[in-house]
C-alpha cells in the first residue's frame, strides 16, 4: 500500500509530516533518492560529508512522487539504481515480511513510473555510486550547472561514510540531528555537538538490517537466489529486467 501511495503527488503531504526537510520543497537544492536498497543512503551521506557547507537535499523517501516533483520544479536529481535481482534479494533479507513477488513488482512499478522523466535526472548505477560517486556528482554538475563538491573515494573517506551510516542505523538519541545533517539543515560541526551531548553505548544493529556489506547478508541472498529464479516469477523478472535495462542505459 505504501509503494502504491508513493507514486502520487498527494503522498508528499504525508511524507513531510514524517520526513520533514528530507522531502522536496522550494528550499531543496538537490534530490538524491531511488528504490530502497539501491545505495541512496551511501550517496547522501558521502555527498554531505564532501560539501564545505550544508546543501539542502531531498532524500530517503523512496517515492516516485518525490523524484517527479523535483523534476517538475527543475531541481537537480541524482537517481540511484541497482539491478533488480540484487535489489530485491537485499530488500527481502532486510525486510523478511516482504515476499519476492512483492519486491519484484514494487521494483518494476517504481521505475516504470519514472520512465517518462529520465531526461530530467542523472542516473547512477549501484557500482558507480559505491566506488566512484565523484563521477556521479560531476555528471550532476555538468547536467544542471551546479558546483557541488565531488566525494573523493578513499579508504578513509569511505570508512567515515560507513561509520555515520552505521550510527544512523543504531537509532541514537541524536538521530534527528543525523537526519537534519543529511537534509542540509545543520552543519557537520552541529551534528558532532549533538552526538557529544549523549555519551554512552548503543545497541548493535542486527546483521540483517545493517546498511553495509556483510558476509551474513550475502549468504542469506544466496539462499534466496534459487527462489528468485523460480519459473513462477519469470514474467515479473522479465518486466523488472527490461525496465532496469532502460535506466542502466541512461546511467
Backbone as CSV, one residue per row, in Angstrom:
resi,resn,N_x,N_y,N_z,CA_x,CA_y,CA_z,C_x,C_y,C_z
1,UNK,0.832,-1.208,0.000,0.000,0.000,0.000,0.861,1.250,0.000
2,UNK,1.959,1.214,0.755,2.828,2.387,0.824,3.482,2.661,-0.526
3,UNK,3.939,1.607,-1.215,4.603,1.821,-2.507,3.626,2.329,-3.551
4,UNK,2.385,1.910,-3.465,1.386,2.420,-4.410,1.068,3.887,-4.107
5,UNK,0.894,4.209,-2.832,0.597,5.594,-2.458,1.736,6.526,-2.855
6,UNK,2.985,6.027,-2.763,4.162,6.864,-3.014,4.292,7.290,-4.466
7,UNK,3.469,6.729,-5.332,3.507,7.122,-6.738,2.789,8.446,-6.983
8,UNK,1.961,8.871,-6.033,1.074,10.013,-6.261,1.539,11.254,-5.513
9,UNK,1.331,12.410,-6.123,1.819,13.678,-5.556,1.276,13.927,-4.161
10,UNK,0.047,13.490,-3.891,-0.540,13.703,-2.579,0.230,13.031,-1.460
11,UNK,1.008,12.008,-1.806,1.800,11.310,-0.788,2.815,12.247,-0.136
12,UNK,3.285,13.242,-0.864,4.314,14.136,-0.323,3.809,14.931,0.874
13,UNK,2.513,15.212,0.928,1.966,15.922,2.089,2.080,15.057,3.349
14,UNK,1.842,13.772,3.178,2.001,12.833,4.294,3.475,12.680,4.641
15,UNK,4.308,12.547,3.613,5.738,12.324,3.820,6.386,13.476,4.582
16,UNK,5.932,14.699,4.352,6.529,15.852,5.048,6.323,15.767,6.558
17,UNK,5.230,15.170,6.973,4.992,15.015,8.411,5.938,13.985,9.024
18,UNK,6.420,13.072,8.208,7.287,12.003,8.703,8.761,12.343,8.491
19,UNK,9.089,12.828,7.305,10.487,13.022,6.917,10.938,14.477,6.930
20,UNK,10.034,15.391,7.156,10.410,16.799,7.289,11.164,17.346,6.095
21,UNK,12.356,17.864,6.358,13.142,18.530,5.319,13.740,17.570,4.304
22,UNK,13.545,16.268,4.498,14.001,15.303,3.501,13.110,15.239,2.277
23,UNK,11.968,15.907,2.328,11.028,15.930,1.215,11.270,17.190,0.377
24,UNK,11.204,17.036,-0.937,11.479,18.151,-1.847,10.562,19.329,-1.526
25,UNK,11.150,20.539,-1.576,10.438,21.769,-1.257,11.104,22.912,-2.022
26,UNK,10.585,24.125,-1.918,11.243,25.252,-2.598,12.691,25.466,-2.154
27,UNK,13.062,24.991,-0.963,14.430,25.172,-0.475,15.398,24.106,-0.983
28,UNK,14.885,23.043,-1.567,15.723,21.913,-1.957,16.659,22.272,-3.102
29,UNK,17.936,21.931,-2.940,18.941,22.195,-3.970,19.296,20.956,-4.779
30,UNK,18.983,19.781,-4.242,19.313,18.519,-4.907,18.458,17.427,-4.282
31,UNK,18.023,16.479,-5.097,17.370,15.271,-4.595,18.256,14.075,-4.929
32,UNK,18.566,13.283,-3.909,19.277,12.020,-4.095,18.362,10.933,-3.553
33,UNK,17.862,10.096,-4.430,16.902,9.090,-3.989,16.878,7.947,-4.997
34,UNK,16.117,6.923,-4.669,15.988,5.760,-5.527,15.157,4.707,-4.832
35,UNK,14.947,3.606,-5.504,14.256,2.492,-4.863,15.102,2.009,-3.690
36,UNK,14.440,1.560,-2.645,15.166,1.112,-1.461,16.210,0.061,-1.803
37,UNK,17.322,0.057,-1.092,18.446,-0.871,-1.254,19.277,-0.599,-2.504
38,UNK,19.232,0.630,-3.002,19.982,0.965,-4.225,21.150,1.907,-3.952
39,UNK,21.634,1.954,-2.709,22.811,2.737,-2.305,22.530,4.235,-2.187
40,UNK,21.266,4.621,-2.074,20.993,6.046,-1.912,21.480,6.564,-0.560
41,UNK,21.481,5.711,0.471,22.000,6.152,1.771,23.472,6.497,1.671
42,UNK,24.252,5.617,1.058,25.674,5.907,0.889,25.863,7.196,0.095
43,UNK,25.066,7.363,-0.966,25.208,8.548,-1.812,24.928,9.828,-1.036
44,UNK,23.882,9.836,-0.224,23.532,11.045,0.537,24.590,11.343,1.590
45,UNK,24.990,10.326,2.338,25.985,10.533,3.391,27.303,11.017,2.804
46,UNK,27.775,10.330,1.768,29.048,10.711,1.154,28.973,12.111,0.565
47,UNK,27.858,12.435,-0.075,27.694,13.761,-0.666,27.815,14.845,0.398
48,UNK,27.064,14.726,1.494,27.081,15.777,2.505,28.435,15.871,3.196
49,UNK,29.092,14.746,3.432,30.415,14.797,4.055,31.433,15.512,3.173
50,UNK,31.193,15.503,1.869,32.139,16.132,0.941,31.924,17.627,0.777
51,UNK,30.747,18.141,1.185,30.444,19.546,0.923,31.078,20.467,1.961
52,UNK,31.619,21.605,1.541,32.203,22.550,2.502,31.145,23.255,3.348
53,UNK,29.907,23.257,2.886,28.791,23.851,3.622,27.557,23.004,3.347
54,UNK,26.589,22.995,4.258,25.404,22.164,4.057,24.672,22.501,2.754
55,UNK,24.167,21.472,2.099,23.360,21.610,0.891,21.996,21.001,1.192
56,UNK,20.934,21.715,0.873,19.595,21.203,1.142,19.279,20.068,0.167
57,UNK,19.106,18.871,0.714,18.941,17.653,-0.088,17.640,16.951,0.293
58,UNK,16.857,16.564,-0.713,15.728,15.670,-0.521,16.234,14.238,-0.628
59,UNK,15.805,13.367,0.290,16.425,12.038,0.351,15.564,11.059,1.135
60,UNK,15.822,9.775,0.908,15.287,8.676,1.717,13.766,8.579,1.727
61,UNK,13.089,9.097,0.724,11.647,8.941,0.657,11.307,7.677,-0.139
62,UNK,12.180,7.316,-1.066,11.981,6.122,-1.905,10.609,6.168,-2.574
63,UNK,10.258,7.337,-3.066,8.937,7.541,-3.654,9.076,8.175,-5.042
64,UNK,8.460,7.582,-6.052,8.489,8.231,-7.368,7.963,9.651,-7.341
65,UNK,6.969,9.905,-6.491,6.381,11.249,-6.437,7.402,12.307,-6.039
66,UNK,8.343,11.960,-5.171,9.394,12.902,-4.772,10.270,13.259,-5.972
67,UNK,10.651,12.264,-6.730,11.559,12.478,-7.854,10.848,13.217,-8.985
68,UNK,9.609,12.853,-9.246,8.844,13.527,-10.294,8.604,14.986,-9.925
69,UNK,8.313,15.251,-8.664,8.101,16.630,-8.225,9.390,17.443,-8.356
70,UNK,10.526,16.834,-8.045,11.800,17.539,-8.207,12.041,17.883,-9.671
71,UNK,11.776,16.946,-10.560,11.932,17.214,-11.993,10.998,18.343,-12.420
72,UNK,9.772,18.321,-11.928,8.807,19.377,-12.270,9.290,20.746,-11.812
73,UNK,9.972,20.779,-10.659,10.477,22.041,-10.107,11.845,22.429,-10.677
74,UNK,12.393,21.614,-11.576,13.740,21.835,-12.112,14.809,21.759,-11.033
75,UNK,14.575,20.930,-10.026,15.577,20.659,-9.001,16.481,19.529,-9.504
76,UNK,17.797,19.655,-9.411,18.673,18.565,-9.833,18.351,17.265,-9.102
77,UNK,18.391,16.162,-9.819,18.087,14.845,-9.265,19.211,13.875,-9.595
78,UNK,19.672,13.163,-8.573,20.559,12.019,-8.761,19.772,10.783,-8.349
79,UNK,19.421,9.963,-9.321,18.664,8.738,-9.066,19.619,7.557,-9.007
80,UNK,19.607,6.832,-7.900,20.444,5.642,-7.772,19.643,4.419,-8.211
81,UNK,20.267,3.568,-9.012,19.604,2.356,-9.490,20.511,1.155,-9.263
82,UNK,19.880,-0.014,-9.183,20.610,-1.257,-8.944,19.890,-2.378,-9.679
83,UNK,20.586,-3.373,-10.193,19.904,-4.473,-10.879,18.824,-5.093,-10.005
84,UNK,17.696,-5.484,-10.600,16.568,-5.949,-9.791,16.865,-7.152,-8.913
85,UNK,17.647,-8.108,-9.398,17.912,-9.289,-8.576,18.619,-8.907,-7.278
86,UNK,19.692,-8.155,-7.372,20.428,-7.755,-6.170,19.566,-6.883,-5.261
87,UNK,18.775,-5.999,-5.865,17.939,-5.099,-5.078,16.888,-5.863,-4.289
88,UNK,16.172,-6.720,-4.982,15.057,-7.423,-4.340,15.559,-8.411,-3.296
89,UNK,16.642,-9.112,-3.592,17.184,-10.030,-2.589,17.632,-9.266,-1.348
90,UNK,18.275,-8.132,-1.534,18.695,-7.314,-0.400,17.488,-6.811,0.381
91,UNK,16.427,-6.426,-0.324,15.209,-5.952,0.321,14.580,-7.043,1.186
92,UNK,14.479,-8.254,0.643,13.814,-9.337,1.372,14.652,-9.798,2.564
93,UNK,15.976,-9.730,2.457,16.822,-10.054,3.612,16.587,-9.033,4.718
94,UNK,16.508,-7.770,4.347,16.322,-6.707,5.355,14.901,-6.701,5.903
95,UNK,13.918,-6.961,5.045,12.515,-6.899,5.434,11.848,-8.221,5.072
96,UNK,12.044,-9.259,5.888,11.601,-10.610,5.539,10.099,-10.788,5.421
97,UNK,9.317,-9.809,5.850,7.867,-9.883,5.665,7.462,-9.567,4.228
98,UNK,8.388,-9.056,3.415,8.134,-8.789,2.001,8.449,-10.054,1.207
99,UNK,7.537,-10.477,0.336,7.801,-11.649,-0.497,8.609,-11.246,-1.719
100,UNK,9.230,-12.222,-2.359,9.989,-11.943,-3.576,9.089,-11.360,-4.659
101,UNK,7.898,-11.902,-4.808,6.972,-11.389,-5.824,6.606,-9.939,-5.542
102,UNK,6.350,-9.627,-4.281,6.030,-8.243,-3.926,7.206,-7.323,-4.217
103,UNK,8.416,-7.783,-3.882,9.599,-6.965,-4.106,9.841,-6.688,-5.581
104,UNK,9.726,-7.716,-6.414,9.934,-7.536,-7.847,8.877,-6.610,-8.437
105,UNK,7.635,-6.804,-8.022,6.536,-5.965,-8.525,6.742,-4.509,-8.142
106,UNK,7.108,-4.262,-6.887,7.322,-2.890,-6.433,8.498,-2.245,-7.166
107,UNK,9.562,-3.019,-7.388,10.730,-2.514,-8.125,10.325,-2.057,-9.518
108,UNK,9.595,-2.925,-10.230,9.205,-2.602,-11.600,8.268,-1.399,-11.632
109,UNK,7.319,-1.349,-10.700,6.355,-0.258,-10.679,7.039,1.077,-10.376
110,UNK,7.974,1.073,-9.425,8.714,2.293,-9.066,9.419,2.876,-10.292
111,UNK,10.176,2.048,-10.990,10.961,2.548,-12.123,10.096,2.855,-13.338
112,UNK,9.026,2.089,-13.533,8.132,2.373,-14.652,7.505,3.756,-14.501
113,UNK,7.193,4.123,-13.263,6.587,5.430,-13.004,7.537,6.570,-13.380
114,UNK,8.834,6.315,-13.314,9.833,7.357,-13.596,10.302,7.364,-15.048
115,UNK,9.897,6.379,-15.817,10.458,6.197,-17.166,10.301,7.425,-18.051
116,UNK,9.171,8.130,-17.930,8.934,9.285,-18.796,9.659,10.542,-18.324
117,UNK,10.400,10.433,-17.217,11.053,11.611,-16.639,12.578,11.491,-16.641
118,UNK,13.098,10.505,-17.351,14.543,10.254,-17.331,15.358,11.460,-17.783
119,UNK,14.829,12.231,-18.706,15.586,13.378,-19.220,15.827,14.434,-18.153
120,UNK,15.063,14.393,-17.065,15.190,15.411,-16.030,16.047,15.004,-14.858
121,UNK,16.829,13.944,-15.012,17.632,13.470,-13.884,18.936,12.864,-14.373
122,UNK,19.867,12.704,-13.442,21.093,11.943,-13.682,20.913,10.597,-12.995
123,UNK,21.163,9.519,-13.737,21.017,8.162,-13.211,22.398,7.601,-12.905
124,UNK,22.560,7.062,-11.716,23.849,6.482,-11.309,23.634,5.046,-10.861
125,UNK,24.315,4.136,-11.492,24.189,2.728,-11.148,24.901,2.440,-9.826
126,UNK,24.439,1.382,-9.160,24.968,0.973,-7.857,26.492,0.898,-7.858
127,UNK,27.066,0.310,-8.889,28.516,0.139,-8.937,29.237,1.479,-8.944
128,UNK,28.700,2.443,-9.707,29.333,3.758,-9.742,29.171,4.476,-8.404
129,UNK,27.975,4.406,-7.831,27.719,5.103,-6.555,28.654,4.603,-5.474
130,UNK,28.850,3.292,-5.400,29.615,2.712,-4.298,31.125,2.745,-4.507
131,UNK,31.573,3.025,-5.717,33.023,3.061,-5.960,33.521,4.381,-6.548
132,UNK,32.672,5.098,-7.292,33.098,6.342,-7.946,31.980,7.378,-7.898
133,UNK,31.502,7.669,-6.690,30.444,8.665,-6.566,30.894,10.018,-7.103
134,UNK,32.190,10.260,-7.098,32.690,11.524,-7.649,32.249,11.703,-9.100
135,UNK,32.241,10.625,-9.871,31.804,10.707,-11.263,30.318,11.051,-11.349
136,UNK,29.528,10.482,-10.453,28.093,10.781,-10.440,27.858,12.261,-10.163
137,UNK,28.557,12.808,-9.163,28.380,14.219,-8.814,28.887,15.125,-9.932
138,UNK,29.966,14.737,-10.567,30.460,15.523,-11.703,29.447,15.553,-12.837
139,UNK,28.734,14.446,-13.048,27.700,14.429,-14.088,26.510,15.296,-13.688
140,UNK,26.187,15.325,-12.399,25.134,16.230,-11.928,25.534,17.674,-12.206
141,UNK,26.776,18.022,-11.880,27.249,19.389,-12.118,27.198,19.754,-13.598
142,UNK,27.611,18.810,-14.452,27.609,19.070,-15.893,26.190,19.195,-16.435
143,UNK,25.287,18.380,-15.929,23.908,18.369,-16.446,23.118,19.585,-15.968
144,UNK,23.320,20.001,-14.714,22.468,21.042,-14.129,23.187,22.371,-13.889
145,UNK,24.470,22.447,-14.210,25.194,23.694,-13.999,25.451,24.009,-12.545
146,UNK,25.499,22.993,-11.715,25.766,23.172,-10.287,27.267,23.085,-10.027
147,UNK,27.653,23.325,-8.779,29.074,23.297,-8.421,29.276,22.518,-7.122
148,UNK,28.584,21.390,-6.989,28.734,20.570,-5.802,30.126,19.942,-5.777
149,UNK,30.670,19.774,-4.576,31.993,19.175,-4.432,31.880,17.657,-4.547
150,UNK,32.591,17.060,-5.499,32.518,15.598,-5.627,33.134,14.895,-4.418
151,UNK,32.537,13.796,-4.033,33.089,12.938,-2.978,34.243,12.144,-3.568
152,UNK,35.427,12.254,-2.947,36.597,11.520,-3.437,36.728,10.224,-2.640
153,UNK,36.494,9.073,-3.274,36.516,7.803,-2.533,37.928,7.361,-2.182
154,UNK,38.249,7.416,-0.912,39.499,6.888,-0.383,39.124,5.914,0.731
155,UNK,40.039,5.054,1.160,39.707,4.173,2.286,39.222,4.946,3.510
156,UNK,39.826,6.109,3.752,39.456,6.896,4.931,38.069,7.532,4.769
157,UNK,37.802,8.139,3.610,36.514,8.804,3.411,35.374,7.795,3.342
158,UNK,35.637,6.642,2.733,34.613,5.601,2.659,34.307,5.038,4.042
159,UNK,35.343,4.826,4.842,35.135,4.332,6.207,34.336,5.336,7.027
160,UNK,34.591,6.620,6.821,33.849,7.658,7.533,32.363,7.614,7.166
161,UNK,32.080,7.371,5.892,30.686,7.245,5.455,29.990,6.095,6.161
162,UNK,30.639,4.929,6.158,30.007,3.765,6.768,29.867,3.924,8.283
163,UNK,30.757,4.684,8.885,30.641,4.945,10.325,29.359,5.723,10.623
164,UNK,29.071,6.749,9.809,27.857,7.526,10.021,26.612,6.712,9.648
165,UNK,26.708,5.909,8.590,25.589,5.047,8.194,25.259,4.063,9.310
166,UNK,26.297,3.476,9.897,26.094,2.527,10.997,25.479,3.244,12.204
167,UNK,25.969,4.426,12.499,25.435,5.181,13.632,23.962,5.509,13.407
168,UNK,23.606,5.900,12.213,22.204,6.194,11.899,21.336,4.955,12.091
169,UNK,21.840,3.799,11.669,21.073,2.560,11.790,20.873,2.151,13.241
170,UNK,21.753,2.597,14.131,21.632,2.247,15.555,20.610,3.117,16.274
171,UNK,20.036,4.077,15.580,18.967,4.941,16.112,19.345,5.584,17.450
172,UNK,20.412,6.359,17.471,20.820,7.004,18.726,19.857,8.123,19.091
173,UNK,19.950,8.621,20.326,19.071,9.730,20.731,19.212,10.964,19.839
174,UNK,20.373,11.120,19.208,20.593,12.288,18.345,20.282,11.980,16.871
175,UNK,19.513,10.934,16.625,19.192,10.581,15.239,18.518,11.730,14.475
176,UNK,17.648,12.551,15.111,17.105,13.696,14.372,18.191,14.625,13.836
177,UNK,19.307,14.743,14.563,20.404,15.588,14.078,21.064,14.968,12.856
178,UNK,21.151,13.641,12.819,21.689,12.969,11.629,20.791,13.262,10.432
179,UNK,19.482,13.129,10.637,18.529,13.444,9.563,18.692,14.886,9.095
180,UNK,18.833,15.815,10.038,18.980,17.216,9.664,20.293,17.464,8.927
181,UNK,21.346,16.750,9.316,22.621,16.894,8.603,22.479,16.394,7.172
182,UNK,21.854,15.236,6.993,21.693,14.695,5.646,20.773,15.565,4.797
183,UNK,19.852,16.262,5.446,18.959,17.167,4.719,19.593,18.525,4.454
184,UNK,20.776,18.773,5.040,21.447,20.052,4.837,20.921,21.166,5.705
185,UNK,20.246,20.813,6.801,19.693,21.827,7.697,20.721,22.273,8.726
186,UNK,21.611,21.356,9.137,22.662,21.694,10.093,24.012,21.297,9.505
187,UNK,25.058,21.844,10.080,26.411,21.565,9.611,26.964,20.303,10.275
188,UNK,28.097,19.878,9.792,28.765,18.717,10.387,29.180,19.025,11.830
189,UNK,29.632,20.228,12.066,30.030,20.606,13.429,28.838,20.538,14.376
190,UNK,27.683,20.962,13.920,26.480,20.889,14.753,26.077,19.442,15.010
191,UNK,26.252,18.589,14.013,25.977,17.161,14.207,26.906,16.583,15.266
192,UNK,28.184,16.915,15.195,29.150,16.400,16.161,28.831,16.884,17.575
193,UNK,28.365,18.133,17.706,27.988,18.642,19.028,26.764,17.903,19.564
194,UNK,25.821,17.593,18.685,24.628,16.853,19.109,25.001,15.463,19.595
195,UNK,25.934,14.808,18.888,26.365,13.465,19.291,27.124,13.516,20.612
196,UNK,27.950,14.544,20.801,28.757,14.657,22.018,27.889,14.859,23.260
197,UNK,26.671,15.330,23.069,25.780,15.571,24.216,25.186,14.289,24.776
198,UNK,25.409,13.155,24.071,24.840,11.880,24.508,25.930,10.815,24.587
199,UNK,26.847,10.917,25.548,27.877,9.879,25.683,27.252,8.573,26.154
200,UNK,27.918,7.473,25.835,27.405,6.177,26.282,27.265,5.207,25.144
201,UNK,27.068,3.945,25.467,26.979,2.899,24.468,25.607,2.826,23.822
202,UNK,25.566,2.183,22.650,24.336,1.997,21.906,24.205,0.533,21.511
203,UNK,22.983,0.102,21.300,22.753,-1.283,20.884,23.318,-1.522,19.494
204,UNK,23.797,-2.732,19.271,24.308,-3.107,17.955,23.153,-3.249,16.968
205,UNK,23.453,-3.084,15.685,22.452,-3.242,14.636,22.364,-4.712,14.262
206,UNK,21.171,-5.313,14.217,21.054,-6.693,13.747,21.642,-6.836,12.350
207,UNK,22.318,-7.932,12.093,23.041,-8.096,10.832,22.131,-7.953,9.619
208,UNK,20.889,-8.428,9.706,20.024,-8.370,8.531,19.574,-6.943,8.221
209,UNK,19.742,-6.021,9.182,19.343,-4.634,8.952,20.525,-3.686,8.797
210,UNK,21.730,-4.213,8.900,22.922,-3.369,8.757,22.995,-2.814,7.334
211,UNK,23.284,-1.521,7.212,23.330,-0.878,5.896,24.768,-0.805,5.393
212,UNK,25.384,-1.967,5.319,26.755,-2.101,4.837,26.924,-3.523,4.320
213,UNK,27.932,-3.754,3.506,28.169,-5.121,3.045,28.496,-6.040,4.218
214,UNK,28.033,-7.294,4.163,28.359,-8.250,5.215,28.255,-9.664,4.670
215,UNK,29.062,-10.550,5.225,29.038,-11.952,4.811,27.681,-12.573,5.115
216,UNK,27.075,-12.164,6.227,25.763,-12.708,6.599,24.727,-12.399,5.525
217,UNK,24.658,-11.154,5.095,23.649,-10.773,4.114,23.903,-11.465,2.773
218,UNK,25.169,-11.584,2.386,25.464,-12.267,1.126,25.051,-13.734,1.186
219,UNK,25.267,-14.374,2.327,24.861,-15.772,2.487,23.346,-15.904,2.405
220,UNK,22.626,-14.990,3.045,21.159,-15.036,3.002,20.644,-14.810,1.582
221,UNK,21.277,-13.892,0.844,20.854,-13.657,-0.534,21.091,-14.891,-1.392
222,UNK,22.209,-15.569,-1.159,22.483,-16.799,-1.915,21.437,-17.870,-1.628
223,UNK,20.969,-17.906,-0.388,19.932,-18.879,-0.028,18.613,-18.583,-0.752
224,UNK,18.342,-17.328,-1.011,17.091,-16.931,-1.644,17.150,-16.918,-3.169
225,UNK,18.341,-17.038,-3.724,18.526,-16.834,-5.160,17.738,-17.846,-6.001
226,UNK,17.734,-19.103,-5.588,17.016,-20.107,-6.378,15.512,-19.814,-6.377
227,UNK,14.982,-19.350,-5.247,13.569,-18.992,-5.194,13.282,-17.787,-6.086
228,UNK,14.215,-16.860,-6.160,14.049,-15.691,-7.032,13.917,-16.120,-8.485
229,UNK,14.650,-17.154,-8.863,14.647,-17.622,-10.261,13.607,-18.702,-10.522
230,UNK,12.669,-18.876,-9.627,11.615,-19.873,-9.820,10.792,-19.539,-11.063
231,UNK,10.352,-20.551,-11.811,9.553,-20.307,-13.021,8.320,-19.451,-12.764
232,UNK,7.730,-19.571,-11.593,6.518,-18.810,-11.294,6.746,-17.296,-11.306
233,UNK,7.990,-16.876,-11.117,8.298,-15.446,-11.080,8.888,-14.940,-12.401
234,UNK,8.911,-15.783,-13.416,9.597,-15.435,-14.668,9.042,-14.164,-15.299
235,UNK,7.724,-14.041,-15.376,7.141,-12.860,-16.024,7.458,-11.592,-15.249
236,UNK,7.407,-11.647,-13.926,7.750,-10.480,-13.115,9.215,-10.098,-13.301
237,UNK,10.086,-11.107,-13.325,11.532,-10.834,-13.509,11.793,-10.193,-14.863
238,UNK,11.158,-10.692,-15.886,11.377,-10.162,-17.234,10.988,-8.685,-17.310
239,UNK,9.885,-8.339,-16.697,9.463,-6.931,-16.707,10.460,-6.065,-15.943
240,UNK,10.878,-6.528,-14.771,11.834,-5.750,-13.981,13.159,-5.600,-14.717
241,UNK,13.624,-6.660,-15.341,14.891,-6.609,-16.076,14.810,-5.646,-17.251
242,UNK,13.682,-5.660,-17.951,13.526,-4.778,-19.104,13.514,-3.315,-18.683
243,UNK,12.842,-3.024,-17.585,12.798,-1.645,-17.106,14.172,-1.205,-16.612
244,UNK,14.861,-2.092,-15.888,16.191,-1.735,-15.415,17.131,-1.438,-16.580
245,UNK,17.027,-2.212,-17.662,17.918,-2.004,-18.809,17.819,-0.585,-19.343
246,UNK,16.613,-0.028,-19.321,16.443,1.340,-19.800,17.162,2.334,-18.898
247,UNK,17.084,2.122,-17.592,17.745,3.023,-16.663,19.257,2.835,-16.695
248,UNK,19.695,1.590,-16.827,21.132,1.322,-16.902,21.743,1.998,-18.118
249,UNK,21.001,2.028,-19.218,21.499,2.677,-20.427,21.649,4.179,-20.236
250,UNK,20.863,4.740,-19.321,20.932,6.188,-19.059,21.974,6.531,-18.002
251,UNK,22.550,5.522,-17.351,23.480,5.793,-16.244,24.889,6.009,-16.758
